[in-house]
Amino acid sequence: MPPARVLSPSAVAAAAELNPSWAYRAQEAQVLGDPCYPADVIVLKVYRVILPLVWPDRPRPRSEKQVLDFWQTAALEAARNAVTDEETTRETTMYVLQGATYIVHTREARALLENASPDGNDPSLLDGQAVLRLPIGVWIDDLAPRLARMNNRAPRRGVAAKAVKGKKSPTITRPTE
């Protein structure tokens, strides 16, 4: 888990490699709080994937305002909890279904979830359902280095960058008498 630090919504979006509008949209939907933290990077990535998702048996008109369904809220909370879960590894995978969200931490657990019973008598929990499988373990594992690189970003071009390089600031200061 990356160190706890406060991030702006645009920094969360940058770390998630998304347009900042996604972070502000997530704040409006109360998915991201104010302030934001490193776990919100993973939550924003999951939000970006599941928000436009429509299940085959539950069509949604495009003109309808997108309010989070229960399954979406459950998936976002599961993602947030996975960031701080001590069992989370690079192998951790999140399965999002219309009626449930599963997080598994090992390949063996993934195989048990995806496959029918060894004798073939019992179906898999995933059989006959649409399932979205997300590699959140990889995302979480890459989070700390990604946040560390953000600290080393060069200043933006323009006035601020020139001032940082030791050039005169365009602001004129006059001595006070």
C-alpha positions as CSV (number, residue, x, y, z in Angstrom):
1,M,0.0,0.0,0.0
2,P,1.4,3.4,-0.9
3,P,1.9,5.9,1.9
4,A,-1.2,7.8,2.9
5,R,-1.0,11.2,1.3
6,V,-3.6,13.6,0.1
7,L,-4.1,14.0,-3.6
8,S,-6.1,16.4,-5.7
9,P,-8.8,15.0,-8.0
10,S,-6.6,15.8,-11.1
11,A,-3.7,14.0,-9.5
12,V,-5.9,10.9,-8.9
13,A,-6.9,11.1,-12.6
14,A,-3.3,11.5,-13.7
15,A,-2.2,8.5,-11.6
16,A,-5.1,6.5,-13.1
17,E,-4.1,7.6,-16.6
18,L,-7.5,9.1,-17.2
19,N,-8.8,12.5,-18.2
20,P,-9.4,14.7,-15.2
21,S,-13.1,15.0,-16.1
22,W,-13.5,11.4,-14.8
23,A,-12.3,12.4,-11.4
24,Y,-14.7,15.3,-11.2
25,R,-17.5,13.2,-12.5
26,A,-16.7,10.6,-9.8
27,Q,-16.7,13.4,-7.1
28,E,-20.1,14.6,-8.3
29,A,-21.4,11.0,-7.9
30,Q,-19.8,10.9,-4.5
31,V,-17.5,8.1,-5.5
32,L,-14.4,10.1,-4.6
33,G,-14.3,12.3,-1.5
34,D,-12.5,15.5,-0.8
35,P,-9.6,15.1,-0.2
36,C,-8.6,12.1,-2.2
37,Y,-6.1,9.4,-1.2
38,P,-4.0,6.8,-3.1
39,A,-6.8,4.1,-2.9
40,D,-9.0,6.5,-4.9
41,V,-6.8,5.9,-7.9
42,I,-7.9,2.3,-8.1
43,V,-11.5,3.2,-7.3
44,L,-11.4,5.7,-10.2
45,K,-10.0,3.1,-12.6
46,V,-12.8,0.7,-11.6
47,Y,-15.4,3.5,-11.9
48,R,-14.2,4.3,-15.4
49,V,-14.7,0.7,-16.5
50,I,-18.0,-0.1,-14.8
51,L,-19.9,3.2,-15.3
52,P,-20.8,2.7,-18.9
53,L,-21.3,-1.1,-18.5
54,V,-24.8,-2.2,-19.2
55,W,-25.9,-5.8,-18.5
56,P,-27.5,-7.7,-21.4
57,D,-30.8,-8.2,-19.6
58,R,-31.0,-4.7,-18.1
59,P,-30.8,-2.1,-21.0
60,R,-30.5,1.5,-20.0
61,P,-31.7,4.4,-22.1
62,R,-28.8,6.7,-23.1
63,S,-30.8,9.8,-22.1
64,E,-31.3,8.5,-18.5
65,K,-29.0,10.1,-15.9
66,Q,-26.4,7.6,-14.8
67,V,-27.0,6.9,-11.1
68,L,-24.9,4.2,-9.6
69,D,-26.7,0.8,-9.2
70,F,-26.1,-1.3,-6.1
71,W,-23.7,-3.7,-8.0
72,Q,-21.6,-0.7,-9.1
73,T,-21.4,0.6,-5.5
74,A,-20.4,-2.8,-4.2
75,A,-17.7,-3.2,-6.9
76,L,-16.2,0.3,-6.0
77,E,-16.2,-0.5,-2.2
78,A,-14.6,-3.9,-2.9
79,A,-11.9,-2.2,-5.0
80,R,-11.3,0.3,-2.2
81,N,-11.0,-2.4,0.4
82,A,-8.6,-4.5,-1.8
83,V,-6.1,-1.7,-1.8
84,T,-5.6,-2.0,2.0
85,D,-6.2,-5.8,2.2
86,E,-3.0,-7.5,3.4
87,E,-3.8,-10.5,1.2
88,T,-3.8,-8.5,-2.0
89,T,-1.0,-9.5,-4.4
90,R,-0.3,-8.9,-8.0
91,E,-2.5,-12.0,-8.7
92,T,-5.6,-10.4,-7.1
93,T,-8.5,-10.3,-9.5
94,M,-11.9,-8.7,-9.1
95,Y,-15.0,-10.3,-10.7
96,V,-17.9,-8.0,-11.2
97,L,-21.3,-9.6,-11.8
98,Q,-24.8,-8.1,-11.8
99,G,-25.6,-9.6,-8.4
100,A,-22.2,-9.9,-6.7
101,T,-18.5,-8.9,-6.7
102,Y,-15.8,-11.4,-5.9
103,I,-12.2,-10.7,-5.1
104,V,-9.7,-13.6,-5.2
105,H,-6.0,-13.3,-4.4
106,T,-4.4,-16.4,-5.9
107,R,-4.5,-18.4,-9.1
108,E,-5.9,-21.4,-7.2
109,A,-8.8,-19.3,-5.8
110,R,-9.4,-17.9,-9.3
111,A,-9.5,-21.5,-10.7
112,L,-12.0,-22.6,-8.0
113,L,-14.2,-19.6,-8.8
114,E,-14.0,-20.0,-12.6
115,N,-14.3,-23.8,-12.9
116,A,-17.0,-26.3,-12.1
117,S,-16.4,-28.8,-9.4
118,P,-13.8,-31.5,-10.2
119,D,-16.5,-34.1,-10.7
120,G,-18.4,-31.8,-13.0
121,N,-21.6,-32.1,-11.0
122,D,-21.7,-28.6,-9.6
123,P,-21.4,-25.6,-11.9
124,S,-19.1,-22.7,-11.4
125,L,-20.5,-19.6,-9.6
126,L,-19.8,-17.7,-12.9
127,D,-21.6,-20.1,-15.2
128,G,-24.5,-18.6,-17.2
129,Q,-23.6,-15.0,-16.2
130,A,-22.0,-12.1,-17.8
131,V,-18.8,-11.4,-15.8
132,L,-16.3,-8.5,-15.9
133,R,-12.8,-9.6,-14.7
134,L,-10.4,-6.8,-13.6
135,P,-6.7,-7.2,-12.8
136,I,-6.8,-4.9,-9.7
137,G,-3.8,-6.7,-8.2
138,V,-1.6,-5.4,-11.0
139,W,-3.1,-1.9,-10.7
140,I,-2.5,-1.9,-6.9
141,D,1.0,-3.2,-7.3
142,D,1.8,-0.5,-9.8
143,L,0.3,2.3,-7.7
144,A,3.3,3.1,-5.4
145,P,5.8,3.5,-8.3
146,R,3.3,5.5,-10.3
147,L,2.7,7.9,-7.4
148,A,6.4,8.2,-6.8
149,R,7.0,9.2,-10.4
150,M,4.3,11.9,-10.1
151,N,6.5,13.7,-7.5
152,N,9.3,14.0,-10.1
153,R,7.1,15.6,-12.7
154,A,8.6,18.7,-14.4
155,P,6.7,21.9,-13.9
156,R,4.4,23.0,-16.7
157,R,5.8,25.1,-19.5
158,G,5.3,28.8,-19.4
159,V,5.6,31.3,-16.7
160,A,5.9,28.8,-13.8
161,A,8.6,26.8,-15.5
162,K,10.7,30.0,-16.3
163,A,10.5,31.1,-12.7
164,V,11.6,27.7,-11.5
165,K,14.6,27.8,-13.9
166,G,15.9,31.0,-12.3
167,K,14.6,33.4,-14.8
168,K,12.9,36.6,-13.8
169,S,9.2,36.3,-12.9
170,P,7.0,38.5,-15.0
171,T,5.5,39.9,-11.8
172,I,7.1,43.2,-11.0
173,T,7.7,43.9,-7.3
174,R,8.3,47.4,-6.2
175,P,10.1,48.3,-3.0
176,T,7.9,49.7,-0.3
177,E,8.8,53.0,1.3
